[in-house]
Amino acid sequence: MTMRTLPVLIAVLALPLGGCAVSIGDSGDVVRVPAPAASSLTVRLQGIETPKGQIMLAMFDSAAAHDRGGEPVRAAAVPVTGASAVTTFEGLAPGDYAIKLFHDLDGDNQMDTNPFGMPIEPFAFSNDAKAEGGPAMWEATRFPVAAGANTITISIK
């Protein structure tokens, strides 16, 4: 670090950011860059046939994570007490997302399957995408989340 950059670094550290990112311009000036607006996503779940248990929901932000069993960016366990349920995710970056979910009827936090590996608990995907020979893929399930409030509805079958 040079003596010239030290005062700039101190000035940057002292700035109230107020939701902005800060960078140093080519001339050494401090430049405020607006941070991307945070998004929220409300997920409405409908078509619930058995009003008990919980909906286990996983949200992904890339095809690699979604299609290859990667880690979700968000997850939720939504209690079920009727034919519908709602959950909201706050602080998302705008972009494309996809959701996989299942209705955990017996409360074991796992999707129950038959001896052939076929699900025996209800499940669904964003865009109401269909499972064909396995879980629906990213291209069928992805949806955009814009800055601000967003809402999607998923029907559980």
WOUR-V605531 format. One record per helix or strand. SS is the DSSP state (helix for helix, strand for strand). FROM is the first residue (numbers start at 1). LEN is the number of residues. If there is no record, write none. Layout:
BEGIN
ss:SS from:FROM len:LEN
ss:SS from:FROM len:LEN
END
This chain:
BEGIN
ss:helix from:3 len:12
ss:strand from:20 len:5
ss:strand from:30 len:5
ss:strand from:38 len:9
ss:strand from:54 len:7
ss:helix from:63 len:5
ss:strand from:74 len:6
ss:strand from:84 len:10
ss:strand from:95 len:10
ss:strand from:113 len:1
ss:strand from:119 len:1
ss:strand from:123 len:3
ss:helix from:126 len:3
ss:helix from:138 len:4
ss:strand from:143 len:3
ss:strand from:148 len:8
END
